[in-house]
Amino acid sequence: MLPKIHRLTKKKDFDQVFKRGESVKNDFLLCKMLKNQLPESRFGFVVSKKVSMKATIRNKAKRRLRDAVFSVLKEIKKPADVIIIALPSITKKEFSDIQEVIIIMFKKLKLI
């Protein structure tokens, strides 16, 4: 579980990241990042109905994304607000693939 201090929850914070953040895209993930002035990084996850109409599948994708971020949380150097958006092909991916892509994206964004 991602600790509360590492969660991005407010709409205005999401809007700021969407408006001014830099992004990196993969075949099944899109990652937007905006540096913040807080001591910790915060993460938000978006899994829309385009991924699946079934809530159980969308929730499974969110759980996998949260767990992948949690596994690399200690390695993150710079505090930032990060939004990870799942694209429809995420349902066909294994957890290890998701974890590898998260690490690659964070390296491209210079978070790790």
MMTF fields as JSON, N, C-alpha, C and O atoms, coordinates in Angstrom:
{
  "mmtfVersion": "1.0.0",
  "mmtfProducer": "UNKNOWN",
  "numBonds": 447,
  "numAtoms": 448,
  "numGroups": 112,
  "numChains": 1,
  "numModels": 1,
  "chainsPerModel": [1],
  "groupsPerChain": [112],
  "chainIdList": ["A"],
  "bondAtomList": [4, 2, 8, 6, 12, 10, 16, 14, 20, 18, 24, 22, 28, 26, 32, 30, 36, 34, 40, 38, 44, 42, 48, 46, 52, 50, 56, 54, 60, 58, 64, 62, 68, 66, 72, 70, 76, 74, 80, 78, 84, 82, 88, 86, 92, 90, 96, 94, 100, 98, 104, 102, 108, 106, 112, 110, 116, 114, 120, 118, 124, 122, 128, 126, 132, 130, 136, 134, 140, 138, 144, 142, 148, 146, 152, 150, 156, 154, 160, 158, 164, 162, 168, 166, 172, 170, 176, 174, 180, 178, 184, 182, 188, 186, 192, 190, 196, 194, 200, 198, 204, 202, 208, 206, 212, 210, 216, 214, 220, 218, 224, 222, 228, 226, 232, 230, 236, 234, 240, 238, 244, 242, 248, 246, 252, 250, 256, 254, 260, 258, 264, 262, 268, 266, 272, 270, 276, 274, 280, 278, 284, 282, 288, 286, 292, 290, 296, 294, 300, 298, 304, 302, 308, 306, 312, 310, 316, 314, 320, 318, 324, 322, 328, 326, 332, 330, 336, 334, 340, 338, 344, 342, 348, 346, 352, 350, 356, 354, 360, 358, 364, 362, 368, 366, 372, 370, 376, 374, 380, 378, 384, 382, 388, 386, 392, 390, 396, 394, 400, 398, 404, 402, 408, 406, 412, 410, 416, 414, 420, 418, 424, 422, 428, 426, 432, 430, 436, 434, 440, 438, 444, 442],
  "bondOrderList": [1, 1, 1, 1, 1, 1, 1, 1, 1, 1, 1, 1, 1, 1, 1, 1, 1, 1, 1, 1, 1, 1, 1, 1, 1, 1, 1, 1, 1, 1, 1, 1, 1, 1, 1, 1, 1, 1, 1, 1, 1, 1, 1, 1, 1, 1, 1, 1, 1, 1, 1, 1, 1, 1, 1, 1, 1, 1, 1, 1, 1, 1, 1, 1, 1, 1, 1, 1, 1, 1, 1, 1, 1, 1, 1, 1, 1, 1, 1, 1, 1, 1, 1, 1, 1, 1, 1, 1, 1, 1, 1, 1, 1, 1, 1, 1, 1, 1, 1, 1, 1, 1, 1, 1, 1, 1, 1, 1, 1, 1, 1],
  "groupList": [{"groupName": "MET", "atomNameList": ["N", "CA", "C", "O"], "elementList": ["N", "C", "C", "O"], "formalChargeList": [0, 0, 0, 0], "bondAtomList": [1, 0, 2, 1, 3, 2], "bondOrderList": [1, 1, 2], "singleLetterCode": "M", "chemCompType": "L-PEPTIDE LINKING"}, {"groupName": "LEU", "atomNameList": ["N", "CA", "C", "O"], "elementList": ["N", "C", "C", "O"], "formalChargeList": [0, 0, 0, 0], "bondAtomList": [1, 0, 2, 1, 3, 2], "bondOrderList": [1, 1, 2], "singleLetterCode": "L", "chemCompType": "L-PEPTIDE LINKING"}, {"groupName": "PRO", "atomNameList": ["N", "CA", "C", "O"], "elementList": ["N", "C", "C", "O"], "formalChargeList": [0, 0, 0, 0], "bondAtomList": [1, 0, 2, 1, 3, 2], "bondOrderList": [1, 1, 2], "singleLetterCode": "P", "chemCompType": "L-PEPTIDE LINKING"}, {"groupName": "LYS", "atomNameList": ["N", "CA", "C", "O"], "elementList": ["N", "C", "C", "O"], "formalChargeList": [0, 0, 0, 0], "bondAtomList": [1, 0, 2, 1, 3, 2], "bondOrderList": [1, 1, 2], "singleLetterCode": "K", "chemCompType": "L-PEPTIDE LINKING"}, {"groupName": "ILE", "atomNameList": ["N", "CA", "C", "O"], "elementList": ["N", "C", "C", "O"], "formalChargeList": [0, 0, 0, 0], "bondAtomList": [1, 0, 2, 1, 3, 2], "bondOrderList": [1, 1, 2], "singleLetterCode": "I", "chemCompType": "L-PEPTIDE LINKING"}, {"groupName": "HIS", "atomNameList": ["N", "CA", "C", "O"], "elementList": ["N", "C", "C", "O"], "formalChargeList": [0, 0, 0, 0], "bondAtomList": [1, 0, 2, 1, 3, 2], "bondOrderList": [1, 1, 2], "singleLetterCode": "H", "chemCompType": "L-PEPTIDE LINKING"}, {"groupName": "ARG", "atomNameList": ["N", "CA", "C", "O"], "elementList": ["N", "C", "C", "O"], "formalChargeList": [0, 0, 0, 0], "bondAtomList": [1, 0, 2, 1, 3, 2], "bondOrderList": [1, 1, 2], "singleLetterCode": "R", "chemCompType": "L-PEPTIDE LINKING"}, {"groupName": "THR", "atomNameList": ["N", "CA", "C", "O"], "elementList": ["N", "C", "C", "O"], "formalChargeList": [0, 0, 0, 0], "bondAtomList": [1, 0, 2, 1, 3, 2], "bondOrderList": [1, 1, 2], "singleLetterCode": "T", "chemCompType": "L-PEPTIDE LINKING"}, {"groupName": "ASP", "atomNameList": ["N", "CA", "C", "O"], "elementList": ["N", "C", "C", "O"], "formalChargeList": [0, 0, 0, 0], "bondAtomList": [1, 0, 2, 1, 3, 2], "bondOrderList": [1, 1, 2], "singleLetterCode": "D", "chemCompType": "L-PEPTIDE LINKING"}, {"groupName": "PHE", "atomNameList": ["N", "CA", "C", "O"], "elementList": ["N", "C", "C", "O"], "formalChargeList": [0, 0, 0, 0], "bondAtomList": [1, 0, 2, 1, 3, 2], "bondOrderList": [1, 1, 2], "singleLetterCode": "F", "chemCompType": "L-PEPTIDE LINKING"}, {"groupName": "GLN", "atomNameList": ["N", "CA", "C", "O"], "elementList": ["N", "C", "C", "O"], "formalChargeList": [0, 0, 0, 0], "bondAtomList": [1, 0, 2, 1, 3, 2], "bondOrderList": [1, 1, 2], "singleLetterCode": "Q", "chemCompType": "L-PEPTIDE LINKING"}, {"groupName": "VAL", "atomNameList": ["N", "CA", "C", "O"], "elementList": ["N", "C", "C", "O"], "formalChargeList": [0, 0, 0, 0], "bondAtomList": [1, 0, 2, 1, 3, 2], "bondOrderList": [1, 1, 2], "singleLetterCode": "V", "chemCompType": "L-PEPTIDE LINKING"}, {"groupName": "GLY", "atomNameList": ["N", "CA", "C", "O"], "elementList": ["N", "C", "C", "O"], "formalChargeList": [0, 0, 0, 0], "bondAtomList": [1, 0, 2, 1, 3, 2], "bondOrderList": [1, 1, 2], "singleLetterCode": "G", "chemCompType": "PEPTIDE LINKING"}, {"groupName": "GLU", "atomNameList": ["N", "CA", "C", "O"], "elementList": ["N", "C", "C", "O"], "formalChargeList": [0, 0, 0, 0], "bondAtomList": [1, 0, 2, 1, 3, 2], "bondOrderList": [1, 1, 2], "singleLetterCode": "E", "chemCompType": "L-PEPTIDE LINKING"}, {"groupName": "SER", "atomNameList": ["N", "CA", "C", "O"], "elementList": ["N", "C", "C", "O"], "formalChargeList": [0, 0, 0, 0], "bondAtomList": [1, 0, 2, 1, 3, 2], "bondOrderList": [1, 1, 2], "singleLetterCode": "S", "chemCompType": "L-PEPTIDE LINKING"}, {"groupName": "ASN", "atomNameList": ["N", "CA", "C", "O"], "elementList": ["N", "C", "C", "O"], "formalChargeList": [0, 0, 0, 0], "bondAtomList": [1, 0, 2, 1, 3, 2], "bondOrderList": [1, 1, 2], "singleLetterCode": "N", "chemCompType": "L-PEPTIDE LINKING"}, {"groupName": "CYS", "atomNameList": ["N", "CA", "C", "O"], "elementList": ["N", "C", "C", "O"], "formalChargeList": [0, 0, 0, 0], "bondAtomList": [1, 0, 2, 1, 3, 2], "bondOrderList": [1, 1, 2], "singleLetterCode": "C", "chemCompType": "L-PEPTIDE LINKING"}, {"groupName": "ALA", "atomNameList": ["N", "CA", "C", "O"], "elementList": ["N", "C", "C", "O"], "formalChargeList": [0, 0, 0, 0], "bondAtomList": [1, 0, 2, 1, 3, 2], "bondOrderList": [1, 1, 2], "singleLetterCode": "A", "chemCompType": "L-PEPTIDE LINKING"}],
  "groupTypeList": [0, 1, 2, 3, 4, 5, 6, 1, 7, 3, 3, 3, 8, 9, 8, 10, 11, 9, 3, 6, 12, 13, 14, 11, 3, 15, 8, 9, 1, 1, 16, 3, 0, 1, 3, 15, 10, 1, 2, 13, 14, 6, 9, 12, 9, 11, 11, 14, 3, 3, 11, 14, 0, 3, 17, 7, 4, 6, 15, 3, 17, 3, 6, 6, 1, 6, 8, 17, 11, 9, 14, 11, 1, 3, 13, 4, 3, 3, 2, 17, 8, 11, 4, 4, 4, 17, 1, 2, 14, 4, 7, 3, 3, 13, 9, 14, 8, 4, 10, 13, 11, 4, 4, 4, 0, 9, 3, 3, 1, 3, 1, 4],
  "groupIdList": [1, 2, 3, 4, 5, 6, 7, 8, 9, 10, 11, 12, 13, 14, 15, 16, 17, 18, 19, 20, 21, 22, 23, 24, 25, 26, 27, 28, 29, 30, 31, 32, 33, 34, 35, 36, 37, 38, 39, 40, 41, 42, 43, 44, 45, 46, 47, 48, 49, 50, 51, 52, 53, 54, 55, 56, 57, 58, 59, 60, 61, 62, 63, 64, 65, 66, 67, 68, 69, 70, 71, 72, 73, 74, 75, 76, 77, 78, 79, 80, 81, 82, 83, 84, 85, 86, 87, 88, 89, 90, 91, 92, 93, 94, 95, 96, 97, 98, 99, 100, 101, 102, 103, 104, 105, 106, 107, 108, 109, 110, 111, 112],
  "secStructList": [7, 7, 7, 4, 4, 4, 5, 7, 7, 7, 2, 2, 2, 2, 2, 2, 2, 2, 2, 2, 7, 3, 3, 3, 3, 7, 1, 1, 3, 3, 3, 3, 3, 3, 3, 7, 1, 1, 1, 1, 7, 3, 3, 3, 3, 3, 7, 7, 6, 6, 6, 7, 1, 7, 2, 2, 2, 2, 2, 2, 2, 2, 2, 2, 2, 2, 2, 2, 2, 2, 2, 6, 4, 4, 4, 7, 7, 1, 7, 3, 3, 3, 3, 3, 3, 3, 7, 4, 4, 4, 4, 4, 1, 7, 2, 2, 2, 2, 2, 2, 2, 2, 2, 2, 2, 2, 2, 2, 6, 6, 7, 7],
  "xCoordList": [0.837, 0.0, 0.877, 1.866, 0.508, 1.238, 0.864, -0.317, 1.85, 1.54, 0.809, 0.976, 0.011, -0.837, -0.039, -0.508, 1.163, 1.959, 2.461, 2.907, 2.394, 2.852, 1.692, 1.885, 0.496, -0.66, -1.018, -1.003, -1.331, -1.805, -3.327, -3.84, -4.053, -5.502, -6.33, -7.442, -5.83, -6.636, -6.691, -5.701, -7.869, -8.074, -7.148, -6.635, -6.921, -6.057, -4.616, -3.919, -4.162, -2.816, -2.736, -1.752, -3.781, -3.823, -3.808, -3.064, -4.633, -4.715, -3.376, -2.998, -2.658, -1.34, -0.363, 0.364, -0.351, 0.574, 0.194, 1.07, -1.111, -1.544, -1.192, -0.81, -1.314, -1.082, 0.41, 0.817, 1.234, 2.624, 3.662, 4.86, 3.228, 4.18, 4.789, 4.204, 5.981, 6.608, 6.181, 5.899, 6.13, 5.58, 6.484, 7.298, 6.3, 6.989, 5.93, 5.078, 5.975, 4.951, 5.578, 6.664, 4.862, 5.233, 4.033, 3.036, 4.116, 2.984, 1.768, 0.658, 1.935, 0.78, 0.73, -0.16, 1.666, 1.658, 2.036, 2.815, 1.471, 1.845, 2.13, 1.337, 3.261, 3.688, 3.926, 4.691, 3.262, 3.456, 4.069, 3.657, 5.059, 5.794, 5.977, 6.268, 5.798, 6.032, 6.729, 6.246, 7.871, 8.614, 7.778, 7.035, 7.915, 7.187, 8.153, 9.331, 7.65, 8.472, 8.306, 8.749, 7.676, 7.452, 8.641, 9.433, 8.773, 9.895, 9.695, 10.655, 8.471, 8.161, 7.573, 6.986, 7.737, 7.072, 5.646, 5.367, 4.738, 3.344, 2.949, 3.401, 2.097, 1.716, 0.211, -0.506, -0.262, -1.668, -1.779, -0.875, -2.884, -3.066, -4.404, -5.417, -4.394, -5.608, -5.768, -4.926, -6.881, -7.223, -8.672, -9.598, -8.86, -10.192, -10.98, -10.479, -12.216, -13.07, -12.63, -13.125, -11.706, -11.158, -10.326, -10.203, -9.751, -8.963, -9.886, -9.615, -10.968, -11.96, -13.234, -13.183, -14.353, -15.615, -15.83, -16.665, -15.094, -15.242, -14.371, -13.166, -14.987, -14.274, -13.205, -12.166, -13.445, -12.469, -11.157, -10.083, -11.239, -10.028, -9.302, -8.074, -10.067, -9.453, -8.769, -7.659, -9.426, -8.844, -7.598, -6.647, -7.589, -6.407, -5.231, -4.101, -5.503, -4.448, -3.906, -2.695, -4.808, -4.361, -3.53, -2.515, -3.96, -3.202, -1.804, -0.828, -1.704, -0.397, 0.491, 1.683, -0.079, 0.692, 1.173, 2.331, 0.281, 0.666, 1.793, 2.738, 1.69, 2.708, 4.049, 5.103, 4.008, 5.238, 5.917, 7.14, 5.133, 5.693, 6.237, 7.307, 5.504, 5.934, 7.286, 8.1, 7.522, 8.776, 9.992, 11.109, 9.798, 10.926, 10.896, 11.677, 10.005, 9.826, 11.091, 11.363, 11.861, 13.075, 14.183, 15.081, 14.13, 15.175, 14.955, 15.859, 13.778, 13.456, 14.215, 14.145, 14.947, 15.827, 15.146, 15.227, 14.475, 13.895, 12.395, 11.696, 11.894, 10.45, 9.702, 10.089, 8.629, 7.841, 6.427, 6.168, 5.512, 4.151, 4.112, 4.454, 3.697, 3.712, 2.322, 1.699, 1.838, 0.584, 0.908, 1.563, 0.443, 0.644, -0.712, -1.653, -0.796, -2.044, -1.91, -0.989, -2.833, -2.821, -3.534, -4.601, -2.944, -3.559, -4.163, -3.787, -5.082, -5.836, -5.023, -5.507, -3.83, -3.072, -2.434, -1.755, -2.634, -2.048, -2.67, -2.04, -3.88, -4.545, -3.854, -4.022, -3.087, -2.399, -0.978, -0.296, -0.522, 0.863, 0.99, 0.076, 2.137, 2.468, 2.972, 3.378, 2.941, 3.399, 4.867, 5.249, 5.696, 7.133, 7.364, 8.271, 6.551, 6.661, 6.312, 6.978, 5.262, 4.841, 5.94, 6.246, 6.529, 7.591, 8.797, 9.347, 9.207, 10.349, 10.083, 10.956, 8.89, 8.55, 8.503, 8.936, 7.984, 7.956, 9.383, 9.65, 10.295, 11.693, 12.298, 12.974, 12.059, 12.593, 12.039, 12.783, 10.73, 10.119, 10.658, 10.92, 10.824, 11.359, 12.797, 13.209, 13.561, 14.939, 14.908, 15.713, 13.988, 13.882, 13.485, 13.934, 12.639, 12.206, 13.203, 12.979, 14.29, 15.375, 14.884, 15.342, 13.962, 13.506, 14.393, 14.589, 14.927, 15.814, 17.243, 18.161],
  "yCoordList": [-1.19, 0.0, 1.247, 1.329, 2.184, 3.441, 4.329, 4.607, 4.783, 5.626, 6.907, 7.4, 7.429, 8.588, 9.812, 10.566, 10.021, 11.193, 11.097, 12.096, 9.907, 9.708, 9.661, 9.259, 10.063, 10.012, 11.407, 12.379, 11.484, 12.716, 12.599, 11.741, 13.447, 13.257, 14.442, 14.245, 15.648, 16.832, 17.111, 16.95, 17.531, 17.81, 18.908, 18.822, 19.943, 21.047, 20.568, 21.063, 19.603, 19.053, 18.238, 18.324, 17.448, 16.686, 17.642, 17.434, 18.694, 19.658, 20.338, 20.554, 20.677, 21.313, 20.388, 20.818, 19.126, 18.165, 17.974, 17.94, 17.846, 17.673, 18.893, 18.752, 20.086, 21.313, 21.59, 21.934, 21.442, 21.886, 20.766, 21.035, 19.532, 18.437, 17.936, 18.073, 17.35, 16.717, 15.263, 14.677, 14.669, 13.327, 12.367, 12.761, 11.085, 9.985, 8.944, 8.664, 8.357, 7.398, 6.075, 6.02, 5.01, 3.661, 3.066, 3.756, 1.797, 1.209, 0.971, 0.856, 0.893, 0.693, 1.641, 1.511, 2.594, 3.566, 4.954, 5.106, 5.96, 7.35, 7.937, 7.783, 8.605, 9.121, 10.627, 11.069, 11.42, 12.867, 13.249, 12.743, 14.146, 14.504, 16.014, 16.677, 16.546, 17.957, 18.032, 17.472, 18.725, 18.842, 19.609, 20.527, 19.212, 19.919, 20.407, 20.047, 21.223, 21.804, 21.055, 21.531, 19.902, 19.101, 18.171, 17.936, 17.643, 16.727, 15.336, 14.574, 15.001, 13.669, 13.758, 14.772, 12.689, 12.575, 12.087, 11.337, 12.529, 12.087, 11.49, 11.941, 10.467, 9.729, 9.639, 9.454, 9.772, 9.592, 8.605, 8.503, 7.88, 6.845, 7.049, 7.317, 6.917, 7.07, 5.817, 5.502, 5.112, 3.947, 4.156, 3.958, 4.553, 4.934, 3.725, 2.601, 3.985, 2.928, 2.468, 1.459, 3.195, 2.741, 1.486, 0.669, 1.326, 0.134, -1.068, -2.098, -0.952, -2.015, -1.431, -0.507, -1.96, -1.523, -2.149, -1.676, -3.197, -3.88, -3.209, -3.045, -2.823, -2.146, -3.047, -2.557, -4.348, -5.259, -5.258, -5.329, -5.18, -5.154, -3.824, -3.79, -2.715, -1.399, -1.335, -0.815, -1.86, -1.856, -2.719, -2.369, -3.838, -4.702, -3.955, -4.045, -3.224, -2.443, -1.377, -1.167, -0.699, 0.318, -0.295, 0.27, -1.448, -2.121, -2.484, -2.309, -2.986, -3.339, -2.112, -2.164, -1.015, 0.221, 0.743, 1.137, 0.747, 1.209, 0.365, 0.894, -0.941, -1.837, -1.643, -1.696, -1.42, -1.184, 0.109, 0.157, 1.146, 2.415, 2.244, 2.762, 1.519, 1.297, 0.583, 0.856, -0.33, -1.086, -0.218, -0.563, 0.903, 1.781, 3.098, 4.006, 3.201, 4.441, 4.887, 6.086, 3.962, 4.298, 4.836, 5.53, 4.525, 4.936, 6.341, 6.903, 6.904, 8.206, 9.303, 9.417, 10.114, 11.141, 12.5, 13.157, 12.918, 14.264, 14.205, 13.347, 15.108, 15.129, 15.668, 16.675, 14.975, 15.375, 14.847, 13.911, 15.467, 14.955, 14.174, 14.7, 12.921, 12.04, 11.452, 10.972, 11.489, 10.834, 9.745, 9.992, 8.543, 7.41, 7.043, 6.717, 7.102, 6.843, 5.505, 5.303, 4.609, 3.293, 3.357, 3.961, 2.738, 2.644, 1.236, 0.334, 1.032, -0.222, -1.519, -2.538, -1.521, -2.779, -3.212, -4.238, -2.459, -2.84, -4.133, -4.84, -4.447, -5.643, -6.935, -7.983, -6.855, -8.04, -8.191, -9.161, -7.261, -7.261, -7.938, -7.892, -8.566, -9.165, -8.074, -7.0, -8.36, -7.385, -7.032, -5.873, -8.019, -7.757, -6.784, -5.954, -6.878, -5.939, -4.518, -3.554, -4.411, -3.099, -2.495, -1.308, -3.327, -2.853, -2.348, -1.291, -3.094, -2.699, -1.365, -0.498, -1.208, 0.015, 1.215, 2.306, 1.028, 2.12, 2.581, 3.782, 1.636, 1.984, 2.746, 3.756, 2.269, 2.927, 4.351, 5.287, 4.509, 5.839, 6.791, 7.959, 6.301, 7.146, 7.549, 8.653, 6.68, 7.036, 8.107, 9.039, 7.989, 9.005, 10.364, 11.405, 10.34, 11.583, 12.06, 13.079, 11.329, 11.643, 11.667, 12.483, 10.779, 10.631, 9.646, 9.764, 8.673, 7.654, 7.952, 7.229],
  "zCoordList": [0.0, 0.0, 0.0, 0.729, -0.807, -0.904, 0.287, 0.491, 1.08, 2.238, 1.831, 0.715, 2.735, 2.454, 1.997, 1.145, 2.554, 2.173, 0.734, 0.168, 0.138, -1.239, -2.235, -3.382, -1.816, -2.704, -3.21, -2.456, -4.467, -5.095, -5.172, -5.891, -4.446, -4.353, -4.835, -5.325, -4.712, -5.021, -6.524, -7.237, -6.987, -8.408, -8.904, -10.02, -8.093, -8.544, -8.744, -9.63, -7.924, -8.098, -9.394, -10.128, -9.667, -10.917, -12.106, -13.065, -12.041, -13.146, -13.401, -14.553, -12.335, -12.484, -13.203, -14.098, -12.809, -13.438, -14.896, -15.76, -15.189, -16.577, -17.416, -18.577, -16.847, -17.595, -17.813, -18.923, -16.755, -16.834, -16.76, -16.849, -16.599, -16.41, -17.705, -18.779, -17.585, -18.747, -18.773, -17.727, -19.974, -20.063, -20.829, -21.664, -20.504, -21.179, -21.479, -20.635, -22.689, -23.083, -23.474, -24.051, -23.145, -23.525, -24.26, -24.469, -24.655, -25.373, -24.488, -25.009, -23.157, -22.288, -21.089, -20.249, -20.988, -19.893, -20.389, -21.33, -19.739, -19.961, -18.586, -17.657, -18.469, -17.167, -17.292, -18.15, -16.426, -16.395, -15.067, -14.023, -15.092, -13.882, -13.799, -14.795, -12.586, -12.3, -10.954, -9.971, -10.903, -9.641, -8.621, -8.968, -7.349, -6.289, -5.217, -5.218, -4.31, -3.24, -1.921, -0.875, -1.966, -0.761, -0.522, -1.434, 0.687, 0.951, 0.332, 0.21, -0.055, -0.582, -1.983, -2.36, -2.746, -4.042, -3.827, -2.892, -4.718, -4.638, -5.979, -7.032, -5.927, -7.122, -7.256, -6.272, -8.488, -8.81, -9.955, -10.784, -10.004, -11.022, -11.71, -11.063, -13.046, -13.836, -14.695, -15.536, -14.456, -15.274, -15.707, -14.92, -16.953, -17.426, -17.915, -17.945, -18.292, -18.819, -20.201, -20.703, -20.824, -22.099, -21.901, -22.814, -20.707, -20.389, -20.306, -20.921, -19.557, -19.434, -18.845, -18.033, -19.244, -18.669, -17.294, -16.523, -16.985, -15.7, -14.641, -14.831, -13.527, -12.449, -11.837, -11.395, -11.805, -11.195, -11.967, -11.37, -13.274, -14.098, -13.943, -13.855, -13.908, -13.701, -12.332, -12.216, -11.301, -9.96, -9.879, -9.181, -10.581, -10.61, -11.24, -10.76, -12.313, -12.97, -12.014, -11.941, -11.274, -10.309, -9.19, -8.782, -8.696, -7.631, -8.112, -7.382, -9.331, -9.884, -10.041, -9.736, -10.514, -10.679, -9.328, -9.188, -8.33, -6.992, -6.418, -5.832, -6.587, -6.048, -6.762, -6.129, -8.072, -8.828, -8.371, -8.243, -8.128, -7.643, -6.232, -5.911, -5.385, -4.006, -3.953, -3.071, -4.897, -4.901, -5.232, -4.847, -5.938, -6.275, -5.505, -5.79, -4.541, -3.793, -3.076, -3.004, -2.551, -1.796, -2.687, -2.21, -3.973, -4.907, -5.476, -6.093, -5.279, -5.868, -5.138, -3.914, -5.914, -5.353, -5.239, -4.201, -6.31, -6.355, -6.061, -6.6, -5.211, -4.971, -6.194, -6.788, -6.55, -7.709, -7.564, -6.807, -8.308, -8.437, -9.742, -10.801, -9.659, -10.818, -11.024, -10.077, -12.265, -12.619, -13.629, -14.642, -13.338, -14.234, -14.823, -14.098, -16.153, -16.866, -17.595, -18.387, -17.316, -17.952, -19.295, -19.413, -20.299, -21.617, -21.765, -21.017, -22.708, -22.774, -22.799, -22.305, -23.343, -23.444, -22.124, -22.088, -21.042, -19.743, -19.213, -18.427, -19.625, -19.115, -19.568, -18.945, -20.638, -21.165, -20.622, -20.955, -19.8, -19.319, -17.961, -17.137, -17.745, -16.453, -15.511, -15.954, -14.209, -13.216, -13.413, -13.255, -13.757, -13.946, -15.104, -15.04, -16.16, -17.286, -16.84, -17.215, -16.037, -15.533, -14.67, -14.775, -13.814, -12.925, -13.721, -13.41, -14.739, -15.568, -16.268, -16.311, -16.807, -17.541, -16.599, -16.97, -15.385, -14.399, -14.103, -14.048, -13.914, -13.628, -14.804, -14.609, -16.013, -17.215, -17.335, -17.628, -17.108, -17.218, -16.156, -16.446, -14.93, -13.87, -14.162, -13.809, -14.796, -15.176, -16.263, -16.23, -17.23, -18.288, -17.721, -18.2, -16.695, -16.05, -14.99, -14.338, -14.823, -13.871, -12.423, -11.623, -12.092, -10.711, -9.962, -8.752, -10.696, -10.091, -10.504, -10.115]
}
